Amino acid sequence: FKTSKVACCGQGPYNGIGLCTQLSNLCSNRDLYAFWDAFHPSEKANKLIVNDIWSGSKAYMSPMNLSTILALDATT
């Protein structure tokens, strides 16, 4: 990411005031930002989060990741 301190879309300092609207400042490449607006991670950040939950190590989801839980559930 280019930055996690400024949202891709918003108003005010750090684009951190309010939701993304037609009056908001909008970045040119949302994949470079960790946050879409003051409340929501960007699509790229969400993909990284989901990947860690789905197939990540115990550091992210313990005692096992989601793909392991679903594989065990499918066998019962």
N, C-alpha and C positions, 0 to 999 in steps of 0.2 A: 504494500500500500504506500501511496505517496504520503498520506497523513491519516491519523486517527483523531486529530485534534479539531478538525473542521469537517462539518457535514457537507455532503455533495449539494444538498438543496436546503435552503432555509433563509432566515433573516437574522439580522443582528450579529453580535459577536459570535464568531465560530460557526455561523449559520445555525445557531442553537436555539433560536426563538421560534416557536410555532412549527406547524407542519409545512410541507412543501405545497406552495400555491403558485398561481400564475404570476404573482408579484415577487416570488422568491429569487434569490441568486441561485443559479444552476451551474454546476461544474460541466466541463466539456467531456470528461471521461469518468463515468461513475465507478469503473473498475479500479480506479486509483484511490478510492476513498473507502474507509472502513464503515462509515455511517452514511445512510441515505439522507436522513433528516435527524432532528434532535432525539428521536425515539426509536428509530429502526436501523438495524445493520444493513449494509448494502447487500446486493445479491451475491457478490463475491465473498463477502464475510459470512453470509448465511451458508454458502456452500462449504466453506472451511469448517464451520461449526458442525454442520450435519455430518460431514465426513469424519470428524473426530468422534461424534456420538455413534455413527454407524460402524466404523471399523478401526477406531483409535485404540490406544492402549488404556490400561487401567488408570492411568493418570487423568483421563478425561471422563471415563464412565466405569464404575466399579460395582460389582466384581467382574463384569464382562461387558463387552460392547453390545450394541443393539442387534447387530447381525447374528451374533452368537446366541442371544436370547431367543430371537425368532427361529433360528435353526433348531434349538432345543425344543421350543414349543411345537414345531412342526412334527417332531418325532413322538409326541405324546398323544 
